[in-house]
Structure formats: structure tokens, C-alpha cells
Amino acid sequence: MLQLLLALFCLTGWSPAEAGSLQSARLEDGELTLRFDGPVGEAASFALDGPRRLAIDIAGASPGRPVMDSSGDVLRVRQGRFGSDTLRLVLDLGQPAVINTVRFSPDGRSITVALRSASVSQFVDAVRRGERLIASPVSGTPTLAMARRENRPYQVSVPIGPARGLGLPRVYGPADSRLPLVVIDAGHGGHDPGALSRDGRLREEEVTLAIARATRDALVATGRVRVALTREDDRYLVLEERYGLARRLNANLFISIHADAAENEHATGASIYTLSEVASDREAARLAARENRANILNGIDLGGRSDDVRSILIDLTQRETMNLSADFARTLQRAAAGTIPFRTDSHRFAGFVVLKAPDMPSVLVETGFITNEADAARIASREGQQNIARGIRQAVLTHFARQIAAREAAVASAGRGAAR
């Protein structure tokens, strides 16, 4: 249904029957040349950050032969269908770059995309500007096409609830509902690969899933908690769906696993984030903005956040939950200090959507910088992943042991009061 909605939003009037298949593609000297076996429709280009990508949608076109990878600022080129009659090309960037021009051949069967290197600020500006539309010679004039897109009658917020018909994930561990339940969320997945290592070979979505599985196994082996994963394969989940699944399971703790990224290749170390509408620093604010953009697909907000959700943040229940989350973050920092190399200021605050469950302690763990060579090797290795899992396991057991002790103390105190 979601794919159908997006396809309807992006209709350009081009007939699917006229779709031209990609016959050849060449990426050379900063120019991507595409040739089709028939005329194609208008093209739209836009820039995406976190990680840096350039996307090109071509109406009336379909995927075909692969594009040569790795040329200049481009690490690789991916292609696939977007809707029923649109070809989407995604250029994964090693360095900031922008699309300079998009030129059609007179017969509409060939497109040349000229790229140029850009500064970080220029790339950010390109992301903010959004979509650029260029009409094919056989699909109308660029002016009319641009005017049609400027009206944007289809760009609405698509309210997708926390469930969206998703089945509940499997719960691992003892079949005892009295034991606490921990939900581990492997960040990113599906069409959202997350951050990339500097050589482009390591993807955040793969690392986070491996760490989530290792953490699940470490926790289940204790026999003292139950564990569920929000995803166990390469699938995409809207951010609200991630904590929505945990809430439907009545989870006692939610841990989202990620890998950080930075322009500075020397930035290193893990950090733990808990929810706050006021970020602890600019870096935390930028990171939250980047992660929260996982809900944005072609300009459409898939999360459906509302004022009602924001109002929850000032509810007393949310306040208490935020305090419990901060307590667990501090516990994790202490318990895992010997197995996870933390940054000096490792506990930080930001407005991550994925942490906004009002009644469930939640943390987001940035396990290291995937853009740092040493960190990337550590979080990608089996030993490094098991070290992270052991640290989280110790923190989880300590957290719940303290809660049990506090409850028992409260019950004992109440009993003494009644005896008087």
C-alpha cells in the first residue's frame, strides 16, 4: 500500500507502456551518461544526507544494465524501480558532490548527468533545496514541468501508525512472562543503509544487525531476561514502528543500536543517547536530525508525527521514563567501560524519534564511528561485536537487579508501615 501511495504521489503523466529500458550506462570524468531503448519522461534529481547520496528519478524508464561503479566522488551507483514506471538511480558518494546539469538528447533516449565536487556546506544547501525537475524533449517543456511540481499537491504527510499491520517479532528466552523483556533495535535497513565506512564497503545497517544478534544471544544465554529484535533481516522500518513494536510487546527496555559518522576521520569512541528535546550540543542535534531523516522518502514524511505526540513529551509519565533512561545510560557507561571504548562525554541528549515512547526506558547506542578506520574494524569484527554484547548484557542485568531490589525494599517498607 505504501509503495502504491508513493507511486500515485509521483505520477508525471508518462504512460508505463512507453517505458524505456536502460541499455547502457557510463560514469566517466564526472559525467553519468544513460542510454535507453526508447524515449523517457522527465527527470527529477535531489540530494540526501546521512549517508551522502544523489538520487535521480526518471519517469517512463525501467532498470537495465548495471552502471560502472566507483569514479571520482562516486563510490557506486544503484538502480531500481520507484513506482510502476519510474527508474531510480542512487549515487553513493565518498565525498560531497552535487548535480551540476542534466541534459537530454533531442530524441529523449539519452541523458547526461554532470557532477561536480562540492564543499560540505554546498552539499547541505543542495539537500535543503530539495528536488530539481528537468523535462524531456518529448514530455513537455521544463517550465511547465517545474510549475507542476512547485504546486506539490501530492506532498502530504502520510500518517502511518506504529503497527502498520506488522506482526509481532519473535521473543527469545525462557517462556516466562514474569521475566523482563528487552527489545534490541538494529538501526537502518532496507532502502536506508545508514552511514558508510570511508571505503564504502561497510554499511551501518549490516553492522547494527550483527551487533543486535550478538546482544540477543548474550542476553538469552543468562536465562534471566527475554529478548526480541525489531528486525532480523534487511528490512526498512519507520522510526515510530520500531518503538511501536516494543510497546506492543510491553517491553521493559528498548535499546537502539547504531554506528556514528563524522567528517573528521579521527573521531572515535562509543556514546549513549537518551531523549531530550534540547540537544546537549550541536553535534548531538545534527546526529538526531540525520537519524530522524530515515522517515523521509522522496520528500514525504512516513512517520506521521503530530502535536499529540509532542504533547506526550511533557507528560509526567514521559518525564519519569526519561529519568529511567538516563539511569540506564549511566549504568551502561559504567558496566561496559571495560569492553566498549566510550568517548569522554559518552552520555548525551537529543530528540531522536526512535526514543520517544512515553512509557518505556529507551537508549540509543552509537557503538563507534564507522568513518574511523579502527572503530570500523572493531564494530565489524566478531570479537568487537561480542565485546559490545557483553557490555550491554552486564548493564541490562544490573539495571533489572536494581529495579527488583527497589521494589522489594518498597514492599518491605510498606509492610513495616502496616505493622505499626
C-alpha positions in Angstrom: 0.0 0.0 0.0 2.8 2.4 0.9 4.5 1.8 -2.5 1.2 2.4 -4.3 0.7 5.7 -2.4 4.2 6.9 -3.2 3.7 5.9 -6.9 0.5 7.9 -7.0 2.2 10.9 -5.4 4.9 10.9 -8.0 2.9 10.5 -11.2 4.2 12.6 -14.1 1.6 11.7 -16.7 4.0 9.5 -18.7 2.5 6.2 -19.9 4.0 3.0 -18.5 3.6 1.4 -21.8 6.2 3.8 -23.2 8.9 2.9 -20.6 12.4 2.8 -22.0 14.8 0.2 -20.6 18.3 1.3 -19.6 20.6 -0.1 -22.3 24.0 1.3 -21.3 25.4 3.5 -18.6 28.9 5.1 -18.3 30.3 7.0 -15.4 33.4 8.8 -16.5 35.1 12.2 -15.8 32.3 13.4 -13.6 29.6 12.6 -16.1 27.0 9.8 -16.0 25.6 9.0 -19.4 22.5 6.9 -19.7 21.1 5.4 -22.9 17.6 3.9 -23.2 16.0 1.8 -25.9 13.1 4.3 -26.1 12.3 7.9 -25.2 11.9 8.6 -21.5 10.0 11.2 -19.5 11.1 14.0 -17.2 13.8 13.6 -14.6 14.0 14.8 -11.0 17.2 15.0 -9.0 17.8 15.6 -5.3 20.5 15.2 -2.7 20.2 13.1 0.5 22.4 13.2 3.6 23.3 10.6 6.3 24.9 9.0 4.3 25.5 11.3 1.4 23.7 10.3 -1.8 22.4 11.8 -5.0 19.2 10.4 -6.4 17.8 10.7 -9.9 14.2 9.6 -10.8 13.5 9.2 -14.5 9.8 8.8 -15.5 8.9 6.3 -18.3 12.1 4.3 -17.7 13.0 0.9 -16.2 16.1 -0.6 -14.8 18.5 -2.4 -17.1 22.2 -2.9 -17.4 24.4 -2.1 -14.4 26.4 1.1 -14.1 30.1 1.1 -13.7 30.9 1.7 -10.0 33.5 3.9 -8.3 34.5 7.0 -10.3 35.7 10.2 -8.7 33.4 11.2 -5.8 31.0 8.3 -6.6 31.5 5.1 -4.7 28.8 3.1 -6.5 25.6 3.5 -8.5 22.4 1.6 -7.6 19.3 1.3 -9.6 15.7 0.1 -9.1 12.1 0.7 -9.7 10.3 3.6 -7.9 6.6 3.1 -8.5 5.3 1.3 -11.7 7.1 3.4 -14.4 10.0 5.3 -12.8 13.7 4.3 -12.7 15.5 5.5 -9.6 19.3 5.8 -9.6 21.1 6.3 -6.3 24.7 7.5 -6.3 26.5 6.7 -3.1 29.2 9.4 -2.5 32.6 9.1 -1.0 33.0 12.9 -0.9 30.4 15.8 -1.2 29.2 16.3 -4.8 26.2 17.9 -6.4 24.4 17.5 -9.8 25.5 20.4 -12.0 23.4 19.8 -15.1 21.0 17.1 -16.5 20.9 17.1 -20.3 18.6 15.1 -22.6 19.4 14.2 -26.2 16.9 15.6 -28.8 15.2 12.2 -29.2 14.8 11.8 -25.4 16.6 8.5 -25.5 19.8 9.6 -23.7 20.5 11.6 -20.5 23.8 13.0 -19.4 24.2 13.9 -15.7 27.2 16.2 -15.0 28.5 16.1 -11.4 30.9 18.4 -9.6 32.7 18.2 -6.3 31.3 20.4 -3.6 32.1 21.6 -0.1 30.1 20.2 2.9 28.1 23.5 3.1 27.3 23.3 -0.6 26.0 19.8 -0.3 23.9 20.7 2.7 22.4 23.5 0.7 21.6 21.1 -2.1 19.8 18.8 0.4 17.8 21.8 1.7 16.8 23.0 -1.8 15.2 19.6 -2.5 14.0 18.4 -5.8 15.0 19.8 -9.2 12.9 18.8 -12.2 14.0 18.6 -15.8 11.6 17.8 -18.6 12.4 15.5 -21.5 12.0 17.0 -25.1 9.2 14.5 -25.6 7.3 15.0 -22.3 6.8 18.8 -22.2 8.7 22.0 -21.5 10.8 22.4 -18.4 8.9 25.5 -17.3 5.6 23.7 -17.3 7.0 20.7 -15.6 8.6 22.8 -12.9 5.4 24.7 -12.3 3.5 21.5 -12.0 5.9 20.3 -9.3 6.0 23.6 -7.5 2.3 23.2 -6.7 3.1 19.9 -5.0 -0.5 18.8 -4.4 0.8 15.3 -3.6 3.4 16.2 -0.9 1.4 15.4 2.2 2.4 13.8 5.5 1.4 10.1 5.3 0.3 9.1 8.8 1.5 5.5 9.3 0.7 4.2 12.8 3.2 2.4 15.0 1.8 -1.0 13.9 1.1 -0.7 10.1 -0.1 -4.3 10.2 3.3 -5.6 11.2 3.4 -8.9 13.0 5.0 -9.0 16.4 8.6 -10.1 16.4 9.7 -13.4 18.0 10.5 -13.3 21.7 13.7 -15.3 22.6 14.5 -16.8 26.0 12.5 -18.5 28.8 8.7 -18.8 28.2 8.1 -16.8 31.4 6.2 -13.6 31.1 7.3 -12.5 34.5 10.9 -12.0 33.3 11.7 -8.6 31.9 11.6 -8.1 28.1 14.4 -6.2 26.3 13.8 -5.1 22.7 17.0 -4.6 20.6 16.6 -2.3 17.6 19.1 -2.7 14.8 19.2 0.7 13.1 18.5 1.4 9.4 17.8 -1.4 6.9 16.1 -1.9 3.6 16.4 1.2 1.3 18.1 3.0 4.2 21.7 1.6 4.6 22.7 4.2 7.2 26.3 5.5 7.3 29.1 4.0 5.2 32.7 3.5 6.0 35.2 5.7 4.1 36.0 2.9 1.6 32.2 2.3 1.1 32.5 -1.4 1.9 30.9 -1.3 5.4 27.3 -0.4 5.8 25.7 0.7 9.1 22.6 -1.5 8.5 24.7 -4.6 8.4 26.9 -3.8 11.4 23.9 -2.9 13.6 22.1 -6.1 12.8 25.2 -8.2 13.6 25.6 -6.4 17.0 21.9 -6.8 17.7 22.0 -10.5 17.2 25.2 -10.9 19.3 23.5 -8.9 22.1 20.4 -11.0 21.9 22.4 -14.2 22.2 24.4 -12.8 25.1 21.2 -11.8 27.0 19.3 -15.0 26.3 22.2 -17.1 27.5 21.8 -15.7 31.0 18.2 -17.1 31.3 17.2 -14.0 33.2 15.6 -11.9 30.5 13.6 -12.3 27.4 14.7 -10.6 24.1 13.1 -9.5 20.8 14.6 -7.8 17.8 12.7 -5.2 15.8 14.2 -6.6 12.6 16.1 -9.9 11.9 16.8 -9.2 8.2 17.4 -6.4 5.8 14.1 -4.6 6.0 13.0 -1.0 6.4 11.0 0.2 9.4 9.6 3.6 10.0 11.1 5.0 13.2 7.8 5.0 15.1 7.3 1.4 14.1 10.5 0.4 15.9 9.4 1.6 19.4 5.8 0.8 18.4 6.7 -2.9 18.2 8.4 -2.8 21.6 5.4 -1.1 23.2 3.0 -3.7 21.7 5.2 -6.4 23.4 5.1 -4.4 26.7 8.9 -4.3 26.7 10.7 -3.2 29.8 13.7 -1.7 28.0 14.4 -0.5 24.4 18.0 -0.4 23.1 18.6 1.0 19.6 22.0 0.1 18.0 23.7 2.5 15.6 27.2 3.4 14.3 28.3 7.1 14.2 29.8 9.0 11.3 31.8 12.2 11.1 33.8 14.4 8.7 36.8 14.1 11.0 38.2 10.6 10.3 39.9 10.7 13.7 36.6 10.9 15.6 36.4 7.7 17.7 34.6 6.1 20.5 31.1 5.0 21.5 28.3 7.1 23.0 24.9 6.7 24.5 22.0 9.0 23.8 18.8 9.5 25.7 15.8 11.6 24.8 15.7 15.3 25.3 14.0 18.0 23.1 17.1 20.1 23.9 20.2 18.5 22.5 23.3 18.5 24.7 25.4 20.1 21.9 25.4 20.9 18.2 26.8 17.5 17.2 24.0 15.7 19.1 21.4 17.9 17.3 23.0 17.2 13.9 23.1 13.4 14.6 19.4 13.3 15.7 18.4 15.3 12.6 20.3 12.8 10.4 18.9 9.7 12.0 15.3 11.2 12.1 15.5 11.7 8.3 15.3 8.0 7.9 11.5 8.7 8.0 11.7 10.9 4.9 11.4 9.2 1.5 11.3 11.5 -1.6 10.1 14.4 0.5 7.3 12.5 2.1 7.3 12.1 5.9 6.4 8.5 6.6 6.3 9.0 10.4 3.1 10.9 10.8 4.3 12.8 13.9 1.7 15.1 15.4 1.2 17.7 18.1 -0.3 14.9 20.2 3.0 13.0 20.2 4.9 16.2 21.1 2.5 16.9 24.0 3.3 13.4 25.4 6.9 14.6 25.9 5.8 17.0 28.8 3.6 14.4 30.5 4.8 13.2 33.9 5.0 9.6 32.6 7.4 10.7 29.9 9.5 12.6 32.4 9.8 9.6 34.6 10.7 7.4 31.6 13.4 9.9 30.6 14.9 9.7 34.1 14.9 5.9 34.0 16.5 6.0 30.5 19.2 8.3 31.8 19.8 6.0 34.8 20.3 3.0 32.4 22.6 5.1 30.2 24.9 5.8 33.2 24.7 2.1 34.2 25.7 1.1 30.7 28.6 3.5 30.7 30.0 2.1 34.0 29.2 -1.6 33.3 30.6 -1.7 29.8 33.6 0.6 30.3 36.0 -2.4 30.1 34.5 -3.8 26.9 33.4 -0.7 24.9 35.7 2.2 24.3 33.5 5.2 25.1 34.0 8.8 24.3 34.9 11.2 27.2 31.4 12.8 27.0 29.7 9.5 26.3 26.2 10.2 27.7 24.4 12.7 25.5 20.9 14.0 24.9 19.0 14.6 21.7 15.5 14.4 20.2 15.7 11.0 18.5 12.2 9.9 17.2 13.1 6.3 18.0 13.4 7.1 21.7 10.0 8.8 22.1 8.0 6.0 23.6 6.4 7.7 26.6 6.3 4.7 28.9 9.4 2.6 28.1 13.0 3.4 29.1 15.0 3.8 25.9 18.6 4.5 24.8 20.4 4.8 21.5 23.9 3.4 21.5 26.4 4.7 18.9 28.8 1.8 19.1 31.6 3.7 17.3 32.5 5.8 14.3 32.1 3.8 11.1 34.1 6.6 9.4 37.1 5.9 11.7 39.3 3.0 10.4 40.0 1.5 13.9 36.4 1.8 15.0 35.0 0.4 11.8 37.3 -2.7 12.1 36.2 -3.1 15.7 32.5 -3.0 15.3 32.6 -5.1 12.2 34.7 -7.9 13.8 33.1 -10.8 15.7 35.3 -10.1 18.7 34.3 -6.4 18.8 30.6 -7.3 18.4 30.7 -9.8 21.3 32.5 -7.2 23.5 29.7 -4.8 22.9 27.1 -7.5 23.6 28.9 -8.4 26.8 28.9 -4.8 28.0 25.2 -4.4 27.2 24.4 -7.7 28.9 26.1 -6.6 32.1 24.3 -3.3 32.1 20.9 -4.9 31.5 21.3 -7.4 34.3 22.5 -4.6 36.7 19.6 -2.4 35.7 16.9 -5.0 36.4 18.6 -6.3 39.6 18.4 -2.7 40.9 14.7 -2.4 39.9 13.9 -5.7 41.7 15.8 -4.6 44.8 14.0 -1.3 44.8 10.6 -3.0 44.5 11.4 -5.4 47.3 12.6 -2.6 49.5 9.3 -0.7 48.8 7.2 -3.7 49.7 9.2 -4.3 52.9 8.8 -0.7 53.9 5.1 -0.8 53.2 4.8 -3.9 55.4 6.6 -2.3 58.3 4.3 0.7 58.0 1.2 -1.5 58.1 2.5 -3.4 61.2 2.7 -0.1 63.1 
